[in-house]
């Protein structure tokens, strides 16, 4: 999952970035509305954490822009503006949730998970390939009903592959979905995640096929699906 933090308080933005990366998310941070618009125009994000008091624009205006463009990302507003009319306006403009500052990180992380679950549910919620079932709502991968023991990054790579079963997914696409602006994921890192996933999936009747020079495809090998 890739998140974009839009927050002019750099100390807060840096702290949230580090904590959310530690929780397994790919996180980018910008500090002005113009930079946020540029990021959203060139990269795909699953969730935007949006401050309303930006130096160059009002966050409500940016929220309206995100929704008018039909961008599929979820939006969680983080702001010191806690008045009821502000919360109502934000939700009416398309925010998926609204939190006022100060807040506890644990609650923020729980709300992020809840927002992402709702968005996953709206997209269908369940992906399958052979004996593998990937629950987008809970972000759990199971084989024959038993959860796979995967790291957060391994789970993210598997999600990217299972969204296009039997089809080749480029190494560049995987890298872009997992990388931040300032820390591109190397080809070697992608290969390591793929290698570890292969070892976990092969006993389950699944394989990750390498299309040399093109990318990877998740395939069922035991006749299921």
C-alpha positions, 0 to 999 in steps of 0.5 A: 500500500502506498500512502501520500502525506500532505502536511506542512509541518515537516516535523510531524510529516517526518514522524508520520513517514517513519512510523508508517514505513515501519508499519509496512507502508510505502510513504511519500510526503509533500508540504504544499498543495502544488506538490501534492497535485503534481504527485497525484498526477504522476503516481498512484496512491492508495491513501492520502493523509491530508492536512487542511492548512497548507501554505499555498492552498486550502486543503478543502480545495485540494480535496475537491480537486482529487474527487473532481478528477475521479482519483481512486485514492482514499482520503483521510483528513488530519487537521487542527480544524475540528469544528463540526461544520468543518468536519461535515464539509470535509466529509461532504467533499469526499473525505473518507475519514476526518481526524483532528490534531492532536491524535494518537498514532495507534488510532491513526493507524487503525483508521488507516486500516479501516479506510483501506478495508472499506476501499478494498471492499468497494473494489470487490474485496477478494482475489483468487488464484488456484488455492490462494485467496487474497482478502483485500478487506483484511489484507490476508492471504490464505491457501486452503483457508490457512494464512500465509506467514508473509512480511508486509512487503512480501504481502504487498508484492503478492497483492500486486501479482494476484490482481493480475493472475496469469498475466505478466506484471513488470518489475518496474510496476512492482517497484513503483507500487512499493517505492517512495519518491526518495528511495526507489526499490532496486531491481535486486530488492524486487528479485529478493521478494519474488524469490522468497515468495516463490519458496512460500508458494510452490508447496501450495500449487502456485508458481511465479513465472519469470518472463525474461526481460518483461516481469513476473506472472502468478500461476496455479500449477495444480489445476485449481482456478 
